[in-house]
């Protein structure tokens, strides 16, 4: 399928750490990114959910998931890949039913003669691996509650998230572990999330990229294409000259031109929406 002339083109688009269900999740903006670009492959690089309790999901969160399900339709000619993160661990079966995509622990592909790896990155975080239960009860549940108590702009929780990343030196740890893994697998490029900090590092012939998160003021994603790899800031101007942060104009254009993003098509899709009420799925998600 040919790309629309007004949309930036790339082979692969990658975003991670959306944390659907969290107060700070920027699902609306992430949906805009999916609409603003044309890509052959979409990689959701882990921690798309804040936790497994679907009762926390808001309207815009279901809207994002609804669009992912539409993208996975074979008529769209988009390969949708979901890489499991530490927050959405155990969702493989649910995701297969919910949005019709396959979930991987690690995804590999070849492009332009180079091997690429996408893995969430918590595997290279010793603290996360060694303290799974503590991380869930303190790092996840308490943090989600703190977001409810925080101000509208979530100043405190965003500050704590940045401090936590620096204190645990997550960026350096994950980068070092990922680069070692890439060299062991003879991969040229490796992509991670988990740290919530966008980063590029080159070492011994391998490139490490972190695509950041969608819970802070700085929202970033990655594209892989003929001109290489690029880390994008959401608020920069798109290649067609439109300001990505202009919500009202973008939303109007989406509703007018894309039936997959219309209010009726995404939210009122009964077969999809009722999943949030299915006891057996919610039981697995608690």
NORTAJO-V277715 format. One record per residue. N is the residue number from 1. RES is the residue in one letter. PHI is phi in radians with two decimals (* if undefined). PSI is psi in degrees with one decimal (* if undefined). Layout:
n;res;phi;psi
N;RES;PHI;PSI
N;RES;PHI;PSI
//
This chain:
n;res;phi;psi
1;X;*;130.8
2;X;-1.30;147.0
3;X;-1.36;143.2
4;X;-1.03;143.4
5;X;-1.10;-26.2
6;X;-1.66;8.2
7;X;-1.95;135.2
8;X;-1.02;141.8
9;X;-1.93;144.0
10;X;-2.74;165.3
11;X;-1.38;-44.6
12;X;-2.38;135.7
13;X;-2.03;133.5
14;X;-2.22;131.1
15;X;-2.47;154.0
16;X;-2.54;171.2
17;X;0.93;55.3
18;X;-1.41;-30.3
19;X;0.93;53.8
20;X;-1.01;135.3
21;X;1.83;-19.1
22;X;-1.51;149.6
23;X;-1.08;-31.3
24;X;-1.52;-3.9
25;X;-1.07;132.3
26;X;-1.82;57.8
27;X;-1.12;-35.7
28;X;-1.06;-46.0
29;X;-1.20;-37.0
30;X;-1.11;-38.6
31;X;-1.08;-38.9
32;X;-1.05;-41.0
33;X;-1.08;-43.4
34;X;-1.08;-32.8
35;X;-1.41;-27.3
36;X;-1.43;-14.6
37;X;-2.10;157.9
38;X;-2.02;128.0
39;X;-2.55;151.6
40;X;-1.52;-26.3
41;X;-2.41;136.6
42;X;-2.05;126.1
43;X;-1.99;117.6
44;X;-1.62;105.9
45;X;-1.63;48.6
46;X;1.56;157.5
47;X;0.92;41.7
48;X;-1.22;-29.7
49;X;-1.82;151.1
50;X;-1.32;-40.1
51;X;-2.76;-170.1
52;X;-1.65;10.7
53;X;-1.60;100.7
54;X;-1.20;-13.8
55;X;-1.14;-16.7
56;X;-1.42;-14.3
57;X;-1.18;135.2
58;X;-1.72;176.5
59;X;-1.00;-45.0
60;X;-1.20;-25.0
61;X;-1.23;-44.9
62;X;-1.12;-33.1
63;X;-1.12;-43.0
64;X;-1.08;-47.1
65;X;-1.10;-37.2
66;X;-1.09;-39.4
67;X;-1.22;-34.8
68;X;-1.08;-41.3
69;X;-1.11;-38.7
70;X;-1.16;-38.3
71;X;-1.09;-32.4
72;X;-1.30;-7.8
73;X;-1.09;129.1
74;X;-0.94;-26.1
75;X;-1.16;-21.8
76;X;-1.38;-19.2
77;X;1.00;38.8
78;X;-2.12;127.6
79;X;-1.47;116.5
80;X;-1.80;122.6
81;X;-2.07;130.1
82;X;-1.98;116.5
83;X;-1.76;126.8
84;X;-1.24;133.1
85;X;-1.84;177.3
86;X;-1.21;-28.1
87;X;-1.38;-30.1
88;X;-1.87;28.9
89;X;-1.07;133.4
90;X;1.61;9.1
91;X;-1.70;6.7
92;X;-0.96;-49.7
93;X;-1.17;-40.5
94;X;-1.15;-42.7
95;X;-1.13;-36.9
96;X;-1.05;-38.8
97;X;-1.40;-37.9
98;X;-1.29;-51.2
99;X;-2.17;2.9
100;X;1.23;31.7
101;X;-2.15;154.0
102;X;-1.49;142.3
103;X;-1.87;132.4
104;X;-2.03;151.6
105;X;-1.37;-35.8
106;X;-2.64;135.3
107;X;-2.06;136.3
108;X;-2.23;143.7
109;X;-2.68;159.9
110;X;-1.90;138.1
111;X;-2.63;129.3
112;X;0.94;38.2
113;X;1.32;9.3
114;X;-2.06;143.6
115;X;-1.50;132.2
116;X;-2.07;145.1
117;X;-2.25;135.6
118;X;-2.12;119.8
119;X;-2.52;142.6
120;X;-1.02;-44.4
121;X;2.05;-16.4
122;X;-1.15;-19.2
123;X;-1.10;-22.2
124;X;-1.78;9.9
125;X;-1.87;100.9
126;X;-1.01;-40.3
127;X;-1.13;-44.3
128;X;-1.11;-41.8
129;X;-1.19;-38.8
130;X;-1.47;-16.4
131;X;-2.28;56.2
132;X;-1.05;-50.0
133;X;-1.21;-41.8
134;X;-1.10;-40.2
135;X;-1.09;-37.3
136;X;-1.26;-50.6
137;X;-1.24;-38.3
138;X;-1.67;-51.4
139;X;-1.27;-26.9
140;X;-1.83;-61.9
141;X;-1.12;-45.8
142;X;-1.12;-40.7
143;X;-1.14;-37.7
144;X;-1.14;-39.5
145;X;-1.19;-38.4
146;X;-1.07;-35.6
147;X;-1.10;-33.4
148;X;-1.21;-34.8
149;X;-1.38;-24.0
150;X;-1.22;169.6
151;X;-1.17;171.9
152;X;-1.01;-39.0
153;X;-1.49;-0.3
154;X;0.98;41.7
155;X;-1.10;-45.7
156;X;-1.16;-49.0
157;X;-1.16;-35.6
158;X;-1.20;-37.0
159;X;-1.11;-44.9
160;X;-1.11;-35.8
161;X;-1.11;-41.9
162;X;-1.20;-41.0
163;X;-1.11;-42.2
164;X;-1.04;-42.0
165;X;-1.11;-42.4
166;X;-1.24;-41.0
167;X;-1.10;-44.0
168;X;-1.46;-3.0
169;X;0.91;43.2
170;X;-1.08;-42.1
171;X;-1.02;-46.5
172;X;-1.18;-43.0
173;X;-1.11;-48.1
174;X;-1.18;-40.5
175;X;-1.07;-45.5
176;X;-1.12;-44.6
177;X;-1.16;-39.2
178;X;-1.18;-42.2
179;X;-1.13;-39.0
180;X;-1.11;-41.2
181;X;-1.14;-40.7
182;X;-1.09;-43.8
183;X;-1.13;-39.4
184;X;-1.11;-35.9
185;X;-1.59;3.9
186;X;0.99;43.1
187;X;-1.76;146.0
188;X;-1.47;-35.9
189;X;-2.32;141.1
190;X;-2.34;139.1
191;X;-2.13;134.6
192;X;-2.38;167.9
193;X;-2.16;-129.9
194;X;1.32;-43.6
195;X;-1.46;-15.0
196;X;1.18;14.3
197;X;-2.24;117.1
198;X;-1.15;139.7
199;X;-2.83;146.3
200;X;-2.24;133.1
201;X;-2.46;133.9
202;X;-1.97;132.8
203;X;-2.73;125.0
204;X;0.88;46.1
205;X;1.44;1.7
206;X;-2.10;147.2
207;X;-2.01;131.0
208;X;-1.90;133.0
209;X;-2.25;134.3
210;X;-2.03;130.1
211;X;-1.65;12.3
212;X;1.28;-154.9
213;X;-2.50;171.8
214;X;-2.12;44.7
215;X;-2.27;0.3
216;X;-2.04;-177.7
217;X;-1.27;-31.5
218;X;-1.60;110.7
219;X;-1.91;125.2
220;X;-2.33;154.5
221;X;-2.59;170.0
222;X;-2.13;142.9
223;X;-2.16;144.0
224;X;-2.10;124.0
225;X;-2.67;-164.6
226;X;-1.08;-28.3
227;X;-1.65;12.8
228;X;1.82;-155.0
229;X;-1.88;136.9
230;X;-2.36;134.4
231;X;-1.65;120.0
232;X;-1.79;140.3
233;X;-1.58;130.6
234;X;-1.01;-33.7
235;X;-1.52;3.1
236;X;-1.33;163.3
237;X;-1.26;140.1
238;X;-1.27;169.9
239;X;-1.13;-21.6
240;X;-1.57;5.8
241;X;1.58;5.4
242;X;-1.61;138.3
243;X;-1.28;121.6
244;X;-1.15;-24.1
245;X;-1.48;-2.8
246;X;-1.40;86.6
247;X;-1.10;-47.5
248;X;-1.10;-43.8
249;X;-1.14;-42.3
250;X;-1.15;-45.6
251;X;-1.07;-40.4
252;X;-1.10;-43.7
253;X;-1.11;-41.1
254;X;-1.07;-48.7
255;X;-1.14;-33.9
256;X;-1.30;-40.2
257;X;-1.86;-13.4
258;X;-2.21;105.4
259;X;-1.10;-22.6
260;X;-1.27;-16.9
261;X;-1.92;5.9
262;X;-1.21;152.7
263;X;-0.98;-45.5
264;X;-1.20;-41.6
265;X;-1.24;-39.5
266;X;-1.47;-47.6
267;X;-1.48;-36.5
268;X;-1.59;10.6
269;X;-1.23;98.5
270;X;-1.04;-39.7
271;X;-1.09;-32.3
272;X;-1.47;-47.9
273;X;-1.09;-34.3
274;X;-1.20;-14.9
275;X;-1.03;-34.5
276;X;-1.13;-15.2
277;X;-1.85;-0.5
278;X;-1.32;116.7
279;X;-0.98;-42.7
280;X;-1.15;-32.2
281;X;-1.32;-41.4
282;X;-1.14;-34.3
283;X;-1.10;-41.4
284;X;-1.19;-28.0
285;X;-1.55;0.1
286;X;-1.63;*
//
